[in-house]
Structures are given as structure tokens and as C-alpha cells.
Amino acid sequence: MKVPEVKRCCFCFSLRQGVIFFGFVNVVFSLVAVTCLVITTELKKSNVSDGSLLEAVTATILFSIFGMGVILNILLLVAGFQKDIAMLRLYLYYGAVTTLAALVPTFMLLSKMHVFDVCVASFAICMQWYVIVIVRSEILKLEESQMRDRDAQDVIINVHDRDTLL
């Protein structure tokens, strides 16, 4: 199965603008999520019981994911502005791993019947997969552009010995 390649972001923006836009959105979302997670963890910390220990571990996992997310989403912004394939590829790998890692706490929340939290987490996971597709498409576009530039530079003019340039 092949990952789809898109030509435009949200059917109206260029891929580069989409990468930058979603980079900003992800930075804001990650900062808000980290803030909310810290507040709720501190509020629940005072009354830890057996059932809430699992929630504390889940919150710690999510805090780690969103904390790294802030840093790597800033990396996405820089890569989008600079058209840096290596940084975009690093974000692509990070995005795939953290999205898969975010499924674990989402299923834990589902087992606890926290429907609203599961809906929010599912929306965030779907958005992250869309960002991954956009970043991958931008990488392919930049690599194709580099190949065309190399091919244009490698043009060899074959001049026979008997032909002169004058």
C-alpha cells in the first residue's frame, strides 16, 4: 500500500504554505495540550489512588509526546521556511512514531469510556496523519526539483572534432 501524494494542501494552498500553516497550528496545539496536561496532572496529583495511577502514567506519556512535539513542530516550521529535506524527513519519522505512540493512551482512554477525550485524541491523530502526508508530498516535490536542477546542470554538448565554434 502506497502513501498518497497530494499536490496542494486543503485543495487551495501550496504544499510549502500548508507545511508552514500546520507547523504553526501544531505548535499552538502542542503548547495548549502541554499546559492543560500539566494543570490536570497537578490537580489530580493530590489524590492519587489505584485507578488514577494509570491516568497519571497516561498523562506522563502524553506530556512527553506533546513536549517533544513542541520542539519538533518548531523544527517543521524552520524546515518549511528553509526547504530543508533532511529536517522535513526527520519530522516525518517523528510524526509517524508519535502518532503510533499516541494510539496507546487513546485506547486506554477508550477503555475508561472517556468519549470526549477519545474524540479529541482521534481528531489530533487524524490531523497528524494529514500533516505527515503533506510533509511527505513536500519532500517528494523538493527531491524532484533537485533532480531536475541536477539534470539541467549535467547537459553535455557533444561537438565533433571537425566542427568549429566559429
LUMMAR-406768 format. One record per residue: residue number from 1; residue in three letters; x, y, z of N, C-alpha, C, O in turn. Coordinates in Angstrom, 2 decimals. Atoms other than C-alpha are relative to their C-alpha. Layout:
N
[vovo NUM 'ALA' [X Y Z] [X Y Z] [X Y Z] [X Y Z]]
...
END
This chain:
166
[vovo 1 'MET' [0.85 -1.17 0.00] [0.00 0.00 0.00] [0.90 1.24 0.00] [1.84 1.33 0.79]]
[vovo 2 'LYS' [-0.81 -1.20 0.15] [1.41 3.35 -1.01] [-0.67 1.19 0.70] [-1.89 1.36 0.65]]
[vovo 3 'VAL' [0.51 -1.20 -0.65] [1.06 6.56 0.98] [-0.40 0.99 -1.09] [0.37 1.21 -2.03]]
[vovo 4 'PRO' [0.43 -0.92 1.06] [-0.94 9.07 -1.07] [0.89 1.23 -0.08] [1.47 1.67 0.91]]
[vovo 5 'GLU' [-0.75 -1.23 0.22] [0.79 12.08 -2.57] [-1.00 1.07 -0.42] [-1.82 0.85 -1.30]]
[vovo 6 'VAL' [0.89 -1.10 0.33] [-1.02 15.40 -2.68] [0.79 1.10 -0.69] [1.99 1.24 -0.47]]
[vovo 7 'LYS' [-0.64 -1.10 0.71] [-0.26 18.37 -4.90] [-0.24 1.34 0.68] [0.55 2.28 0.54]]
[vovo 8 'ARG' [0.34 -1.25 -0.69] [-1.95 21.05 -2.78] [-0.50 -0.35 1.40] [-0.99 -1.46 1.65]]
[vovo 9 'CYS' [0.48 0.18 -1.37] [-2.80 21.47 0.88] [-1.41 0.59 0.11] [-1.64 1.74 -0.25]]
[vovo 10 'CYS' [1.40 -0.42 -0.16] [-6.52 21.68 1.64] [-0.60 0.50 -1.32] [-1.49 1.35 -1.31]]
[vovo 11 'PHE' [0.48 -0.31 1.35] [-7.12 22.00 -2.13] [0.19 1.44 -0.43] [-0.27 1.82 -1.51]]
[vovo 12 'CYS' [-0.15 -1.40 0.41] [-6.11 25.66 -2.15] [1.39 0.58 0.27] [1.80 1.51 -0.42]]
[vovo 13 'PHE' [-1.33 -0.52 -0.32] [-2.65 26.24 -0.59] [1.06 -0.85 -0.68] [0.84 -2.01 -1.01]]
[vovo 14 'SER' [-1.12 0.80 0.47] [0.71 25.21 -1.95] [0.46 -0.90 1.15] [0.11 -0.66 2.31]]
[vovo 15 'LEU' [-0.46 0.92 -1.03] [2.40 22.36 -0.09] [0.86 0.72 1.04] [0.74 0.48 2.24]]
[vovo 16 'ARG' [-0.89 -0.71 -0.92] [5.02 24.67 1.40] [-0.81 0.87 0.96] [-0.53 0.89 2.16]]
[vovo 17 'GLN' [0.85 -0.81 -0.87] [2.36 27.07 2.72] [-0.76 -0.89 0.98] [-0.95 -0.51 2.13]]
[vovo 18 'GLY' [0.71 0.93 -0.88] [0.45 24.09 4.13] [0.89 -0.54 1.09] [0.45 -0.67 2.24]]
[vovo 19 'VAL' [-0.94 0.47 -1.01] [3.53 22.75 5.90] [0.23 1.07 1.06] [0.22 0.79 2.26]]
[vovo 20 'ILE' [-0.22 -1.11 -0.94] [4.17 26.16 7.45] [-1.24 0.26 0.85] [-1.15 0.46 2.06]]
[vovo 21 'PHE' [1.25 -0.23 -0.72] [0.50 26.65 8.38] [-0.22 -1.07 1.06] [-0.50 -0.75 2.22]]
[vovo 22 'PHE' [0.22 1.07 -0.97] [0.18 23.24 10.02] [1.11 -0.05 1.04] [0.90 -0.53 2.15]]
[vovo 23 'GLY' [-1.06 -0.13 -1.00] [3.54 23.80 11.71] [-0.42 0.96 1.10] [-0.26 0.67 2.29]]
[vovo 24 'PHE' [0.50 -0.96 -0.99] [2.09 26.89 13.41] [-1.15 -0.58 0.80] [-1.18 -0.45 2.03]]
[vovo 25 'VAL' [1.16 0.59 -0.70] [-1.16 25.08 14.24] [0.48 -1.05 0.99] [-0.01 -1.10 2.12]]
[vovo 26 'ASN' [-0.49 1.05 -0.89] [0.75 22.13 15.71] [0.76 0.57 1.19] [0.66 0.04 2.30]]
[vovo 27 'VAL' [-0.71 -0.63 -1.13] [2.98 24.40 17.83] [-1.01 0.52 1.01] [-0.87 0.28 2.21]]
[vovo 28 'VAL' [1.03 -0.54 -0.90] [-0.07 26.17 19.27] [-0.74 -1.14 0.70] [-0.95 -1.10 1.91]]
[vovo 29 'PHE' [0.73 1.14 -0.58] [-1.94 22.88 19.78] [0.86 -0.71 1.04] [0.36 -1.07 2.11]]
[vovo 30 'SER' [-0.88 0.69 -0.94] [1.07 21.27 21.46] [0.19 0.81 1.28] [0.20 0.25 2.37]]
[vovo 31 'LEU' [-0.16 -0.84 -1.19] [1.59 24.23 23.80] [-1.25 -0.01 0.87] [-1.16 -0.09 2.09]]
[vovo 32 'VAL' [1.26 0.04 -0.75] [-2.09 24.26 24.78] [-0.17 -1.37 0.66] [-0.59 -1.46 1.82]]
[vovo 33 'ALA' [0.15 1.35 -0.56] [-2.09 20.48 25.27] [0.95 -0.22 1.17] [0.55 -0.80 2.18]]
[vovo 34 'VAL' [-0.95 0.14 -1.10] [1.05 20.57 27.43] [-0.48 0.78 1.21] [-0.41 0.28 2.34]]
[vovo 35 'THR' [0.49 -0.82 -1.11] [-0.41 23.38 29.53] [-1.18 -0.67 0.70] [-1.21 -0.77 1.92]]
[vovo 36 'CYS' [1.17 0.67 -0.59] [-3.72 21.57 30.04] [0.40 -1.29 0.72] [-0.14 -1.60 1.78]]
[vovo 37 'LEU' [-0.45 1.25 -0.62] [-1.93 18.30 30.80] [0.70 0.27 1.33] [0.50 -0.47 2.30]]
[vovo 38 'VAL' [-0.69 -0.34 -1.24] [0.28 19.93 33.42] [-1.00 0.41 1.07] [-0.90 -0.01 2.22]]
[vovo 39 'ILE' [1.01 -0.46 -0.96] [-2.70 21.61 35.07] [-0.82 -1.17 0.53] [-0.99 -1.30 1.74]]
[vovo 40 'THR' [0.82 1.13 -0.46] [-4.83 18.46 35.18] [0.81 -1.01 0.78] [0.30 -1.60 1.74]]
[vovo 41 'THR' [-0.85 0.93 -0.75] [-1.91 16.31 36.34] [0.27 0.52 1.40] [0.24 -0.24 2.36]]
[vovo 42 'GLU' [-0.25 -0.59 -1.32] [-1.12 18.71 39.17] [-1.26 -0.03 0.86] [-1.18 -0.22 2.08]]
[vovo 43 'LEU' [1.24 0.04 -0.77] [-4.78 18.85 40.20] [-0.31 -1.41 0.49] [-0.81 -1.59 1.60]]
[vovo 44 'LYS' [0.28 1.39 -0.39] [-5.07 15.04 40.25] [1.10 -0.60 0.86] [0.90 -1.65 1.47]]
[vovo 45 'LYS' [-1.13 0.54 -0.73] [-1.68 14.55 41.90] [-0.27 -0.11 1.50] [0.25 -1.00 2.17]]
[vovo 46 'SER' [0.24 -0.03 -1.44] [-3.00 15.36 45.36] [-0.78 -1.22 0.49] [-0.59 -1.66 1.63]]
[vovo 47 'ASN' [0.80 1.16 -0.43] [-5.44 12.43 45.44] [0.24 -1.19 -0.92] [-0.64 -1.60 -1.68]]
[vovo 48 'VAL' [-0.35 1.16 0.83] [-3.64 9.52 43.76] [-0.51 -1.26 0.67] [-0.19 -1.56 1.82]]
[vovo 49 'SER' [0.46 1.31 -0.45] [-5.42 6.21 44.13] [0.39 -1.01 -1.08] [1.06 -0.65 -2.05]]
[vovo 50 'ASP' [-0.40 1.04 0.96] [-5.03 2.92 42.25] [-0.50 0.29 -1.40] [0.24 0.08 -2.37]]
[vovo 51 'GLY' [0.58 -0.27 1.32] [-7.33 3.95 39.39] [0.62 1.20 -0.68] [0.75 1.23 -1.90]]
[vovo 52 'SER' [-0.55 -1.22 0.59] [-5.79 7.36 38.91] [1.49 -0.12 -0.28] [2.06 0.75 -0.95]]
[vovo 53 'LEU' [-1.41 0.22 0.31] [-2.24 5.96 38.81] [0.16 -0.27 -1.49] [1.10 0.22 -2.11]]
[vovo 54 'LEU' [-0.03 0.25 1.44] [-2.96 4.67 35.32] [-0.21 1.30 -0.77] [0.43 1.52 -1.80]]
[vovo 55 'GLU' [0.22 -1.29 0.64] [-4.26 8.11 34.39] [1.24 0.88 0.10] [1.55 1.63 -0.82]]
[vovo 56 'ALA' [-1.23 -0.78 -0.16] [-1.07 9.69 35.78] [1.07 -0.48 -0.97] [1.79 0.33 -1.56]]
[vovo 57 'VAL' [-0.96 0.56 0.95] [1.07 7.34 33.68] [-0.39 0.42 -1.42] [0.48 0.79 -2.22]]
[vovo 58 'THR' [0.48 -0.42 1.31] [-1.08 8.11 30.63] [0.31 1.48 -0.23] [0.75 1.86 -1.31]]
[vovo 59 'ALA' [-0.28 -1.42 0.12] [-0.72 11.83 31.29] [1.49 0.25 -0.19] [1.87 1.15 -0.94]]
[vovo 60 'THR' [-1.44 -0.14 0.15] [3.05 11.44 31.60] [0.43 -0.35 -1.42] [1.27 0.34 -2.00]]
[vovo 61 'ILE' [-0.31 0.39 1.38] [3.23 9.64 28.25] [-0.42 1.09 -0.96] [0.33 1.48 -1.85]]
[vovo 62 'LEU' [0.49 -1.07 0.87] [1.10 12.30 26.60] [0.83 1.27 0.16] [1.11 1.97 -0.81]]
[vovo 63 'PHE' [-0.84 -1.17 -0.26] [3.17 15.05 28.26] [1.32 -0.11 -0.75] [1.79 0.86 -1.34]]
[vovo 64 'SER' [-1.26 0.22 0.73] [6.34 13.53 26.79] [-0.19 0.17 -1.49] [0.64 0.79 -2.16]]
[vovo 65 'ILE' [0.26 -0.10 1.44] [4.80 13.25 23.34] [-0.23 1.45 -0.40] [0.35 1.92 -1.38]]
[vovo 66 'PHE' [0.28 -1.40 0.35] [3.46 16.81 23.34] [1.20 0.91 0.25] [1.40 1.88 -0.48]]
[vovo 67 'GLY' [-1.20 -0.78 -0.26] [6.66 18.18 24.88] [1.00 -0.09 -1.14] [1.53 0.92 -1.60]]
[vovo 68 'MET' [-0.86 0.17 1.19] [8.76 16.70 22.09] [-0.66 0.59 -1.23] [0.01 1.07 -2.14]]
[vovo 69 'GLY' [0.74 -0.56 1.13] [6.04 17.82 19.71] [0.25 1.48 -0.17] [0.36 1.97 -1.30]]
[vovo 70 'VAL' [-0.26 -1.44 0.08] [6.63 21.47 20.55] [1.34 0.23 -0.71] [1.44 1.04 -1.63]]
[vovo 71 'ILE' [-1.34 -0.16 0.57] [10.33 21.14 19.71] [0.01 -0.39 -1.48] [0.54 0.35 -2.31]]
[vovo 72 'LEU' [-0.07 0.47 1.38] [9.84 19.14 16.54] [-0.96 0.74 -0.93] [-0.74 0.77 -2.14]]
[vovo 73 'ASN' [0.86 -0.84 0.84] [6.97 21.31 15.31] [0.69 1.32 -0.33] [0.47 1.88 -1.41]]
[vovo 74 'ILE' [-0.83 -1.17 0.33] [9.32 24.29 15.56] [0.99 -0.38 -1.09] [1.26 0.41 -1.99]]
[vovo 75 'LEU' [-0.87 0.52 1.05] [11.73 22.17 13.51] [-0.74 -0.05 -1.34] [-0.17 0.26 -2.38]]
[vovo 76 'LEU' [0.81 0.03 1.23] [8.91 21.69 10.98] [-0.13 1.39 -0.59] [-0.04 1.56 -1.81]]
[vovo 77 'LEU' [0.10 -1.39 0.49] [8.46 25.46 10.74] [1.30 0.43 -0.68] [1.28 0.99 -1.78]]
[vovo 78 'VAL' [-1.30 -0.38 0.56] [12.17 26.03 10.16] [0.25 -0.74 -1.32] [0.71 -0.15 -2.29]]
[vovo 79 'ALA' [-0.19 0.79 1.21] [12.30 23.21 7.60] [-0.91 0.49 -1.12] [-0.51 0.50 -2.29]]
[vovo 80 'GLY' [0.92 -0.51 1.02] [9.26 24.61 5.80] [0.48 1.30 -0.60] [0.38 1.51 -1.81]]
[vovo 81 'PHE' [-0.51 -1.28 0.50] [10.78 28.06 5.54] [1.28 -0.18 -0.81] [1.48 0.51 -1.81]]
[vovo 82 'GLN' [-1.29 0.18 0.65] [14.22 26.78 4.51] [-0.01 -1.03 -1.12] [0.98 -1.18 -1.83]]
[vovo 83 'LYS' [0.11 1.09 0.98] [13.01 23.94 2.24] [1.10 -1.04 0.21] [1.75 -1.49 -0.73]]
[vovo 84 'ASP' [-1.05 0.94 -0.39] [15.35 21.58 4.10] [-0.57 -1.41 0.02] [-1.40 -1.75 0.87]]
[vovo 85 'ILE' [0.54 1.35 0.14] [14.69 17.99 3.05] [0.36 -0.86 1.21] [-0.46 -1.65 1.67]]
[vovo 86 'ALA' [-0.43 0.83 -1.13] [16.70 16.44 5.91] [-0.86 0.28 1.24] [-1.27 -0.66 1.94]]
[vovo 87 'MET' [0.83 -0.33 -1.16] [14.73 18.31 8.60] [-1.45 -0.45 -0.22] [-2.11 -0.92 0.71]]
[vovo 88 'LEU' [1.36 0.47 0.29] [11.43 17.53 6.85] [-0.09 -1.51 0.18] [-1.08 -2.03 0.70]]
[vovo 89 'ARG' [-0.02 1.46 -0.15] [12.39 13.85 6.73] [0.05 -0.38 1.48] [-0.60 -1.34 1.89]]
[vovo 90 'LEU' [-0.06 0.25 -1.44] [13.27 13.95 10.46] [-1.39 0.18 0.62] [-1.82 -0.62 1.45]]
[vovo 91 'TYR' [1.34 -0.23 -0.52] [9.84 15.42 11.20] [-0.95 -1.12 -0.45] [-1.82 -1.55 0.31]]
[vovo 92 'LEU' [0.85 1.08 0.52] [8.22 12.75 9.01] [0.13 -1.25 0.87] [-0.87 -1.86 1.23]]
[vovo 93 'TYR' [-0.21 1.18 -0.85] [9.79 9.95 11.06] [-0.55 0.24 1.40] [-1.20 -0.64 1.97]]
[vovo 94 'TYR' [0.52 -0.34 -1.33] [8.98 11.71 14.33] [-1.54 -0.07 0.00] [-2.14 -0.65 0.91]]
[vovo 95 'GLY' [1.45 -0.02 0.06] [5.37 12.24 13.24] [-0.60 -1.39 -0.06] [-1.61 -1.66 0.59]]
[vovo 96 'ALA' [0.52 1.37 0.11] [4.86 8.60 12.29] [0.12 -0.74 1.34] [-0.81 -1.42 1.76]]
[vovo 97 'VAL' [-0.22 0.71 -1.25] [6.34 7.29 15.54] [-0.92 0.53 1.10] [-1.54 -0.25 1.82]]
[vovo 98 'THR' [0.83 -0.55 -1.08] [4.50 9.69 17.85] [-1.49 -0.22 -0.25] [-2.26 -0.37 0.70]]
[vovo 99 'THR' [1.41 0.27 0.28] [1.21 9.17 16.07] [-0.35 -1.43 0.39] [-1.41 -1.68 0.97]]
[vovo 100 'LEU' [0.23 1.38 -0.43] [1.52 5.44 16.58] [0.06 -0.12 1.52] [-0.70 -0.88 2.11]]
[vovo 101 'ALA' [-0.09 0.04 -1.47] [2.59 6.03 20.20] [-1.23 0.63 0.64] [-1.63 0.21 1.73]]
[vovo 102 'ALA' [1.18 -0.65 -0.57] [-0.43 8.28 20.76] [-1.22 -0.92 -0.03] [-2.21 -0.66 0.66]]
[vovo 103 'LEU' [1.12 0.94 0.03] [-2.71 5.36 19.92] [-0.14 -0.75 1.33] [-1.25 -1.09 1.73]]
[vovo 104 'VAL' [0.04 0.76 -1.26] [-1.77 3.60 23.18] [-0.82 0.73 1.06] [-1.76 0.15 1.60]]
[vovo 105 'PRO' [0.84 -0.68 -1.00] [-3.10 6.29 25.56] [-1.43 0.23 -0.47] [-2.35 0.32 0.34]]
[vovo 106 'THR' [1.36 -0.18 0.52] [-6.08 6.81 23.26] [-0.83 -1.24 0.29] [-2.00 -1.14 0.67]]
[vovo 107 'PHE' [0.74 1.23 -0.30] [-7.05 3.16 23.66] [-0.21 -0.16 1.51] [-1.22 -0.73 1.94]]
[vovo 108 'MET' [0.20 0.02 -1.45] [-6.52 3.48 27.42] [-1.18 0.88 0.39] [-2.00 0.50 1.24]]
[vovo 109 'LEU' [1.14 -0.88 -0.27] [-8.93 6.41 27.46] [-1.31 -0.63 -0.47] [-2.34 -0.48 0.18]]
[vovo 110 'LEU' [1.19 0.67 0.51] [-11.37 4.40 25.35] [-0.46 -1.09 0.96] [-1.66 -1.28 1.16]]
[vovo 111 'SER' [0.38 1.05 -0.95] [-11.26 1.55 27.85] [-0.63 0.59 1.27] [-1.42 -0.09 1.93]]
[vovo 112 'LYS' [0.59 -0.68 -1.15] [-12.14 4.06 30.60] [-1.30 0.72 -0.36] [-1.93 1.35 0.50]]
[vovo 113 'MET' [1.24 -0.61 0.50] [-15.08 5.31 28.48] [0.02 1.53 0.07] [-1.00 2.15 0.34]]
[vovo 114 'HIS' [-0.11 -1.45 0.10] [-13.79 8.88 28.21] [-0.20 0.39 -1.46] [0.75 0.62 -2.20]]
[vovo 115 'VAL' [0.36 -0.17 1.41] [-15.60 9.50 24.94] [0.51 1.34 -0.55] [1.06 1.38 -1.65]]
[vovo 116 'PHE' [-0.43 -1.30 0.50] [-14.85 13.21 24.63] [1.52 0.04 -0.22] [1.99 0.53 -1.24]]
[vovo 117 'ASP' [-1.46 0.03 0.12] [-11.13 12.69 25.26] [0.44 -0.86 -1.19] [1.39 -0.52 -1.89]]
[vovo 118 'VAL' [-0.32 0.88 1.14] [-11.06 9.85 22.73] [-0.29 0.72 -1.31] [0.48 0.61 -2.27]]
[vovo 119 'CYS' [0.33 -0.75 1.22] [-12.78 12.06 20.13] [1.05 1.08 -0.29] [1.47 1.25 -1.43]]
[vovo 120 'VAL' [-1.03 -1.03 0.17] [-10.27 14.88 20.70] [1.31 -0.65 -0.44] [1.97 -0.15 -1.36]]
[vovo 121 'ALA' [-1.24 0.68 0.36] [-7.34 12.45 20.55] [-0.07 -0.56 -1.42] [0.92 -0.49 -2.16]]
[vovo 122 'SER' [0.16 0.53 1.35] [-8.70 10.82 17.39] [0.10 1.11 -1.05] [0.70 0.92 -2.11]]
[vovo 123 'PHE' [-0.11 -1.15 0.91] [-9.08 14.22 15.74] [1.46 0.43 -0.14] [1.92 0.70 -1.25]]
[vovo 124 'ALA' [-1.42 -0.39 0.03] [-5.49 15.10 16.68] [0.83 -1.01 -0.79] [1.73 -0.63 -1.54]]
[vovo 125 'ILE' [-0.72 1.03 0.74] [-4.23 11.78 15.31] [-0.28 0.10 -1.49] [0.65 -0.02 -2.30]]
[vovo 126 'CYS' [0.34 -0.16 1.42] [-6.10 12.27 12.02] [0.69 1.24 -0.60] [1.20 1.19 -1.72]]
[vovo 127 'MET' [-0.69 -1.21 0.47] [-4.71 15.80 11.70] [1.48 -0.27 -0.19] [2.09 0.18 -1.16]]
[vovo 128 'GLN' [-1.43 0.31 0.11] [-1.21 14.48 12.34] [0.29 -0.86 -1.22] [1.31 -0.67 -1.88]]
[vovo 129 'TRP' [-0.19 0.81 1.20] [-1.59 11.86 9.62] [-0.08 0.86 -1.26] [0.66 0.65 -2.21]]
[vovo 130 'TYR' [0.09 -0.90 1.15] [-2.67 14.60 7.21] [1.27 0.83 -0.14] [1.75 1.05 -1.25]]
[vovo 131 'VAL' [-1.26 -0.75 0.04] [0.40 16.65 8.15] [1.12 -0.90 -0.52] [1.96 -0.44 -1.29]]
[vovo 132 'ILE' [-1.01 0.93 0.49] [2.54 13.56 7.55] [-0.09 -0.15 -1.51] [0.93 -0.16 -2.20]]
[vovo 133 'VAL' [0.18 0.13 1.46] [1.06 13.17 4.06] [0.48 1.27 -0.70] [1.12 1.20 -1.75]]
[vovo 134 'ILE' [-0.43 -1.27 0.60] [1.66 16.87 3.32] [1.53 0.11 0.02] [2.14 0.50 -0.98]]
[vovo 135 'VAL' [-1.46 -0.08 -0.11] [5.26 16.73 4.58] [0.66 -0.97 -0.97] [1.64 -0.62 -1.63]]
[vovo 136 'ARG' [-0.55 0.97 0.95] [5.94 13.58 2.56] [-0.12 0.50 -1.43] [0.81 0.35 -2.22]]
[vovo 137 'SER' [0.20 -0.53 1.35] [4.49 15.19 -0.56] [0.97 1.16 -0.27] [1.49 1.28 -1.38]]
[vovo 138 'GLU' [-0.95 -1.11 0.16] [6.64 18.30 0.00] [1.42 -0.53 -0.19] [2.18 0.01 -0.99]]
[vovo 139 'ILE' [-1.32 0.61 0.17] [9.74 16.10 0.37] [0.15 -0.53 -1.41] [1.18 -0.30 -2.06]]
[vovo 140 'LEU' [-0.07 0.54 1.37] [8.95 14.32 -2.90] [0.11 1.13 -1.02] [0.86 1.01 -1.99]]
[vovo 141 'LYS' [-0.05 -1.15 0.91] [8.38 17.68 -4.62] [1.38 0.64 0.00] [1.91 0.97 -1.06]]
[vovo 142 'LEU' [-1.33 -0.61 -0.10] [11.67 19.12 -3.34] [1.07 -0.91 -0.61] [1.99 -0.43 -1.27]]
[vovo 143 'GLU' [-0.96 0.93 0.59] [13.59 15.96 -4.31] [-0.10 0.00 -1.52] [0.91 -0.05 -2.22]]
[vovo 144 'GLU' [0.20 -0.05 1.45] [12.07 16.06 -7.79] [0.58 1.29 -0.58] [1.18 1.27 -1.65]]
[vovo 145 'SER' [-0.55 -1.28 0.43] [13.03 19.72 -8.09] [1.53 -0.05 -0.02] [2.15 0.46 -0.95]]
[vovo 146 'GLN' [-1.46 0.14 -0.03] [16.61 18.92 -7.07] [0.49 -0.87 -1.15] [1.53 -0.57 -1.75]]
[vovo 147 'MET' [-0.40 0.88 1.12] [16.77 16.11 -9.64] [-0.05 0.76 -1.32] [0.85 0.62 -2.15]]
[vovo 148 'ARG' [0.09 -0.79 1.23] [15.59 18.47 -12.38] [1.14 1.01 -0.10] [1.69 1.22 -1.18]]
[vovo 149 'ASP' [-1.11 -0.94 -0.01] [18.20 21.04 -11.34] [1.32 -0.69 -0.33] [2.14 -0.15 -1.08]]
[vovo 150 'ARG' [-1.22 0.75 0.30] [20.95 18.40 -11.43] [0.04 -0.41 -1.47] [1.08 -0.34 -2.12]]
[vovo 151 'ASP' [0.06 0.41 1.41] [19.79 17.14 -14.82] [0.28 1.17 -0.92] [0.91 1.01 -1.96]]
[vovo 152 'ALA' [-0.23 -1.18 0.83] [19.82 20.68 -16.20] [1.47 0.39 0.01] [1.98 0.91 -0.98]]
[vovo 153 'GLN' [-1.42 -0.33 -0.09] [23.41 21.16 -14.99] [0.87 -1.03 -0.70] [1.98 -0.71 -1.11]]
[vovo 154 'ASP' [-0.79 1.07 0.59] [24.59 17.85 -16.42] [-0.11 -0.11 -1.51] [0.29 -1.13 -2.08]]
[vovo 155 'VAL' [0.15 0.04 1.46] [23.79 18.70 -20.04] [1.39 0.10 -0.62] [2.14 1.04 -0.35]]
[vovo 156 'ILE' [-1.30 0.03 0.67] [26.80 17.82 -22.14] [-0.23 0.30 -1.48] [-1.06 -0.31 -2.15]]
[vovo 157 'ILE' [0.09 -0.35 1.42] [27.25 19.42 -25.52] [1.08 -0.79 -0.72] [2.27 -0.66 -0.42]]
[vovo 158 'ASN' [-0.93 0.83 0.75] [28.83 16.99 -27.91] [0.35 0.71 -1.30] [-0.50 0.88 -2.18]]
[vovo 159 'VAL' [-0.47 -0.69 1.19] [30.90 18.81 -30.53] [1.00 -0.91 -0.70] [1.97 -1.36 -0.10]]
[vovo 160 'HIS' [-0.92 0.85 0.77] [32.56 16.79 -33.27] [1.31 0.73 -0.23] [1.35 1.96 -0.20]]
[vovo 161 'ASP' [-1.32 -0.59 0.22] [36.25 17.36 -33.96] [0.05 0.88 -1.23] [0.80 1.86 -1.25]]
[vovo 162 'ARG' [-0.08 -0.79 1.23] [35.63 18.72 -37.44] [-0.86 1.25 0.05] [-0.69 2.15 -0.77]]
[vovo 163 'ASP' [0.82 -1.20 -0.13] [33.02 21.25 -36.31] [0.72 1.01 0.86] [1.34 0.66 1.87]]
[vovo 164 'THR' [-0.60 -1.06 -0.81] [34.26 24.54 -35.02] [-1.10 0.88 0.55] [-2.23 0.88 0.07]]
[vovo 165 'LEU' [0.98 -0.86 -0.63] [32.52 27.01 -32.83] [-0.08 1.36 -0.68] [-0.98 2.14 -0.37]]
[vovo 166 'LEU' [0.01 -1.28 0.66] [33.35 29.97 -35.08] [-0.79 -0.02 -1.26] [-0.89 1.01 -1.94]]
END
